[in-house]
Amino acid sequence: MSFAPIALFCYRRPWHLQRTLEALQANAEASESVLYIFADGPKPNASLQEKENVDAVRRIIRQQWNFKEVIIKEYEENQGLANSLVSGITQVVNKHEQIIVLEDDMVTSPYFLKFMNDALECYAHVPEVAAVTAYIYDIPHLPETFFLNDPGCWGWATWRQAWQLFNPDGKQLAREIARQKRIEEFNYENTYPFYQMLIDQTKGKNNSWAIRWYASVFLANKLALYPCKTLVENIGNDESGTHPGAEEFYRVQLHDQPIRVTPQPPLISTVARAAIVKYLAAQNYMPPVWKKLFWRIKSALLSLRT
């Protein structure tokens, strides 16, 4: 097997990065994998502590790590996560045709790289499949692997041809979702405000690359392969990141066994989709009685505004 290169994006969180790298190199495939590390630079108004954290990150990435090769790109000035990630992914896939993507707060299972590489190989020539992702909520009784039209963003992989689908224009994406009357579907049957996140990106309230990647894959009617148990844990929901948060429902238990990848028809799993909708609905982002009515009204208004 030809192992896919890994792109790791980091900035100013040395403790998180150390854990991420230690977990990643514990994968058996690490020693045969090329690791690209993109280290962002400090912001112009960075505090002394932030600058020290950026320097600490750079000391960590220069340590001896157990990969086939480590290629480091250090930015002198701050690029921002979205710009750094989009640029870095594009560079790597243009050279290698495929890529595994991690950020500096993603702790992986020892079987993460096996799953990702097996899936990249299995579905490399299936045009309906645009991505592989390793994160899934702790939901019981899911199929061993399954497809959704959501590519995920925490520990994922793609191919060059699929990455060409990425549209950085959030306004265009939002308009098209509204035009197709698919806001409710994009919001997982209005259980999570993904469309509002996209609208907020167009207004400069966030700079999320992930919501635009999701929208791009969604509109192209492409799929992503998921595992039944999570192979990656986000340890960054502790107010330390660019987009902080501390939502309990993101917390997961890493799976400690390999997950088999076998060919299956590229179709959305209605079983998995229904389970995820039920899981998200239980989080009560809106009062349950008003949730559906609120989102139907808001979706209609957003459709008119876009």
C-alpha positions as CSV (number, residue, x, y, z in Angstrom):
1,M,0.0,0.0,0.0
2,S,1.1,3.6,-0.7
3,F,0.4,5.5,2.5
4,A,-1.2,8.9,2.1
5,P,0.7,11.9,3.4
6,I,-0.6,13.6,6.5
7,A,-1.0,17.4,6.8
8,L,-1.0,18.7,10.4
9,F,-1.9,22.4,11.0
10,C,-0.7,24.0,14.2
11,Y,-0.4,27.5,15.7
12,R,0.0,28.3,19.5
13,R,-1.0,25.2,21.5
14,P,2.1,23.3,22.5
15,W,0.4,21.0,25.0
16,H,-2.3,20.0,22.6
17,L,0.2,19.5,19.7
18,Q,2.4,17.3,21.9
19,R,-0.5,15.0,22.6
20,T,-1.6,15.0,18.9
21,L,1.9,14.0,17.7
22,E,2.4,11.4,20.3
23,A,-0.9,9.7,19.5
24,L,-0.3,9.9,15.8
25,Q,3.1,8.4,15.9
26,A,1.7,5.5,17.9
27,N,0.0,4.3,14.7
28,A,1.9,1.5,13.1
29,E,1.7,3.2,9.7
30,A,3.3,6.4,11.0
31,S,6.8,5.3,10.2
32,E,5.8,4.8,6.5
33,S,3.9,8.1,6.3
34,V,5.2,11.5,5.2
35,L,4.1,14.2,7.7
36,Y,3.7,17.8,6.5
37,I,3.5,20.3,9.4
38,F,2.1,23.8,8.7
39,A,2.9,26.1,11.6
40,D,1.1,29.5,11.6
41,G,2.9,32.7,12.7
42,P,1.9,35.1,15.4
43,K,-0.7,37.8,14.9
44,P,0.6,41.4,14.7
45,N,-0.9,42.2,18.0
46,A,0.1,39.0,19.7
47,S,0.9,39.1,23.4
48,L,4.2,38.0,24.8
49,Q,2.5,34.8,26.0
50,E,1.1,34.0,22.6
51,K,4.5,34.6,21.0
52,E,6.1,32.2,23.5
53,N,3.4,29.6,22.7
54,V,4.2,29.9,19.0
55,D,7.9,29.4,19.7
56,A,7.1,26.4,21.9
57,V,5.1,24.8,19.1
58,R,8.0,25.3,16.8
59,R,10.4,23.6,19.2
60,I,8.0,20.6,19.4
61,I,7.7,20.1,15.7
62,R,11.5,20.1,15.3
63,Q,11.8,17.2,17.7
64,Q,12.6,13.7,16.4
65,W,9.3,12.1,15.5
66,N,8.7,8.6,14.2
67,F,7.5,9.3,10.6
68,K,9.0,8.4,7.3
69,E,9.8,12.1,6.7
70,V,8.7,15.4,8.4
71,I,8.4,18.4,6.1
72,I,7.9,21.7,8.0
73,K,6.4,25.0,6.7
74,E,6.7,27.8,9.2
75,Y,4.9,31.1,8.5
76,E,6.5,34.3,9.7
77,E,3.1,36.1,9.7
78,N,-0.3,34.9,10.8
79,Q,-2.3,33.3,7.9
80,G,-5.3,32.3,9.9
81,L,-6.5,28.7,10.2
82,A,-8.7,28.8,7.1
83,N,-6.1,30.3,4.8
84,S,-3.3,28.1,6.1
85,L,-5.4,25.0,5.8
86,V,-6.8,25.6,2.4
87,S,-3.4,26.5,1.0
88,G,-1.7,23.6,2.7
89,I,-4.1,21.0,1.6
90,T,-4.0,22.3,-2.0
91,Q,-0.2,22.1,-2.0
92,V,-0.1,18.5,-0.7
93,V,-2.9,17.0,-2.8
94,N,-1.4,18.6,-6.0
95,K,1.8,16.7,-5.3
96,H,0.4,13.4,-3.8
97,E,-3.2,13.0,-5.1
98,Q,-4.5,12.2,-1.6
99,I,-4.2,13.6,1.9
100,I,-5.1,13.0,5.6
101,V,-5.8,16.2,7.5
102,L,-5.4,16.9,11.2
103,E,-5.2,20.0,13.4
104,D,-3.2,20.4,16.5
105,D,-5.9,19.3,18.9
106,M,-6.8,15.9,17.3
107,V,-5.8,12.9,19.4
108,T,-6.0,9.8,17.3
109,S,-6.6,6.1,17.9
110,P,-3.7,3.7,17.1
111,Y,-5.9,2.5,14.3
112,F,-6.7,5.9,12.8
113,L,-4.1,5.7,9.9
114,K,-5.1,2.2,9.0
115,F,-8.7,3.1,8.6
116,M,-7.9,6.3,6.6
117,N,-5.5,4.6,4.3
118,D,-7.8,1.6,3.8
119,A,-10.7,3.8,2.9
120,L,-8.6,6.1,0.6
121,E,-7.5,3.0,-1.3
122,C,-11.0,1.3,-1.3
123,Y,-12.9,4.4,-2.6
124,A,-10.2,6.1,-4.7
125,H,-12.0,5.4,-7.9
126,V,-15.6,5.8,-6.7
127,P,-16.6,9.3,-7.9
128,E,-19.6,9.6,-5.5
129,V,-17.2,9.5,-2.5
130,A,-15.4,12.8,-1.8
131,A,-14.0,12.2,1.7
132,V,-13.3,9.9,4.6
133,T,-13.7,11.1,8.2
134,A,-12.7,9.4,11.5
135,Y,-14.9,11.4,14.0
136,I,-18.3,10.3,15.0
137,Y,-20.5,11.0,18.1
138,D,-20.8,8.3,20.7
139,I,-23.9,6.7,19.2
140,P,-24.5,2.9,19.6
141,H,-25.5,0.4,17.0
142,L,-24.3,2.2,13.9
143,P,-23.2,0.2,10.8
144,E,-19.5,-0.6,10.9
145,T,-18.9,1.9,8.1
146,F,-21.5,4.2,6.4
147,F,-21.9,7.2,4.2
148,L,-23.3,10.7,4.9
149,N,-23.2,13.8,2.7
150,D,-21.2,15.6,5.3
151,P,-17.4,15.3,5.0
152,G,-16.7,16.1,8.7
153,C,-13.7,18.2,9.7
154,W,-12.0,16.4,12.7
155,G,-9.5,13.9,11.3
156,W,-10.5,13.5,7.7
157,A,-9.0,12.6,4.3
158,T,-9.7,13.3,0.6
159,W,-8.3,13.1,-2.9
160,R,-7.2,15.8,-5.3
161,Q,-10.2,15.5,-7.6
162,A,-12.6,15.8,-4.6
163,W,-10.8,18.7,-3.1
164,Q,-11.3,20.6,-6.3
165,L,-15.0,20.8,-5.3
166,F,-14.1,23.2,-2.4
167,N,-15.8,26.6,-3.0
168,P,-14.4,29.4,-0.8
169,D,-17.4,31.6,-1.6
170,G,-19.8,31.2,1.3
171,K,-22.3,33.6,-0.2
172,Q,-22.6,31.6,-3.3
173,L,-22.9,28.4,-1.3
174,A,-25.6,29.8,0.9
175,R,-27.6,31.1,-2.0
176,E,-27.5,27.8,-3.8
177,I,-28.6,25.8,-0.7
178,A,-31.5,28.2,-0.3
179,R,-32.4,28.1,-4.0
180,Q,-32.5,24.3,-3.8
181,K,-34.7,24.5,-0.7
182,R,-32.3,22.3,1.2
183,I,-31.7,24.3,4.3
184,E,-33.6,21.9,6.5
185,E,-31.6,19.0,5.1
186,F,-28.3,20.9,5.5
187,N,-29.3,21.5,9.2
188,Y,-29.8,17.7,9.8
189,E,-33.6,18.1,9.8
190,N,-33.1,21.4,11.7
191,T,-31.4,19.9,14.7
192,Y,-28.2,21.9,14.3
193,P,-27.7,25.4,12.9
194,F,-25.2,24.6,10.2
195,Y,-26.8,27.0,7.7
196,Q,-26.6,29.9,10.2
197,M,-22.9,29.1,10.6
198,L,-22.5,29.5,6.8
199,I,-24.4,32.8,6.9
200,D,-22.2,34.0,9.8
201,Q,-19.1,33.1,7.7
202,T,-20.4,35.4,4.9
203,K,-20.8,38.2,7.4
204,G,-17.3,37.8,8.8
205,K,-18.6,36.5,12.2
206,N,-16.4,33.4,11.7
207,N,-13.8,32.3,9.1
208,S,-14.7,28.6,9.0
209,W,-13.3,26.6,6.2
210,A,-15.1,23.5,7.5
211,I,-18.7,24.9,6.9
212,R,-17.7,25.8,3.4
213,W,-16.2,22.4,2.8
214,Y,-19.4,20.8,4.1
215,A,-21.6,23.0,1.9
216,S,-19.4,22.3,-1.2
217,V,-19.6,18.5,-0.7
218,F,-23.3,18.7,0.1
219,L,-24.2,20.7,-3.0
220,A,-22.1,18.4,-5.2
221,N,-24.2,15.5,-3.8
222,K,-21.0,13.7,-2.8
223,L,-20.5,11.4,0.2
224,A,-18.1,10.8,3.0
225,L,-17.3,7.4,4.7
226,Y,-17.7,7.3,8.5
227,P,-16.7,4.6,11.0
228,C,-19.1,3.3,13.6
229,K,-16.8,4.3,16.5
230,T,-14.7,7.4,16.6
231,L,-11.0,7.1,15.8
232,V,-10.2,10.7,16.7
233,E,-11.0,12.9,19.7
234,N,-11.0,16.7,19.7
235,I,-9.2,17.9,22.8
236,G,-9.5,21.6,21.8
237,N,-12.9,22.3,23.2
238,D,-11.4,23.9,26.2
239,E,-11.5,27.6,25.2
240,S,-7.9,27.4,23.9
241,G,-8.4,27.5,20.1
242,T,-9.3,29.8,17.3
243,H,-12.9,28.6,17.5
244,P,-13.3,27.7,21.2
245,G,-16.1,25.7,22.7
246,A,-16.8,23.3,25.5
247,E,-19.8,21.3,24.3
248,E,-20.0,18.1,26.3
249,F,-21.7,16.2,23.5
250,Y,-18.5,16.3,21.4
251,R,-16.7,14.3,24.0
252,V,-16.0,10.7,22.9
253,Q,-14.2,7.5,23.9
254,L,-11.5,6.6,21.3
255,H,-12.1,3.2,19.7
256,D,-9.3,0.8,20.6
257,Q,-9.8,-1.8,17.8
258,P,-9.4,-1.6,14.0
259,I,-12.4,-0.9,11.9
260,R,-12.8,-2.9,8.7
261,V,-13.3,-1.1,5.4
262,T,-15.1,-3.1,2.8
263,P,-16.7,-1.9,-0.5
264,Q,-20.3,-0.9,-0.2
265,P,-22.7,1.0,-2.5
266,P,-22.2,4.8,-2.3
267,L,-25.5,5.7,-0.7
268,I,-26.4,7.7,2.4
269,S,-27.2,5.5,5.4
270,T,-30.7,6.3,6.4
271,V,-30.1,4.4,9.7
272,A,-27.0,6.4,10.6
273,R,-28.6,9.7,9.5
274,A,-31.7,9.1,11.6
275,A,-29.5,8.1,14.6
276,I,-27.5,11.3,14.3
277,V,-30.6,13.5,13.9
278,K,-32.0,11.9,17.1
279,Y,-28.7,12.5,18.9
280,L,-28.5,16.2,17.8
281,A,-32.1,16.8,18.6
282,A,-31.6,15.5,22.2
283,Q,-29.0,18.3,22.7
284,N,-31.9,20.9,22.7
285,Y,-30.2,23.8,21.0
286,M,-33.7,25.3,20.8
287,P,-36.7,24.7,23.1
288,P,-38.1,21.4,21.7
289,V,-41.7,22.8,21.3
290,W,-40.5,25.7,19.1
291,K,-37.5,24.1,17.3
292,K,-39.2,23.1,14.1
293,L,-41.4,26.2,13.8
294,F,-38.4,28.5,14.5
295,W,-36.2,26.9,11.9
296,R,-38.8,26.8,9.2
297,I,-39.5,30.5,9.7
298,K,-35.8,31.3,9.9
299,S,-35.0,29.2,6.9
300,A,-37.7,30.9,4.8
301,L,-36.3,34.3,5.8
302,L,-32.7,33.4,5.1
303,S,-33.8,32.0,1.7
304,L,-35.4,35.4,0.8
305,R,-32.3,37.3,2.0
306,T,-29.9,35.3,0.0
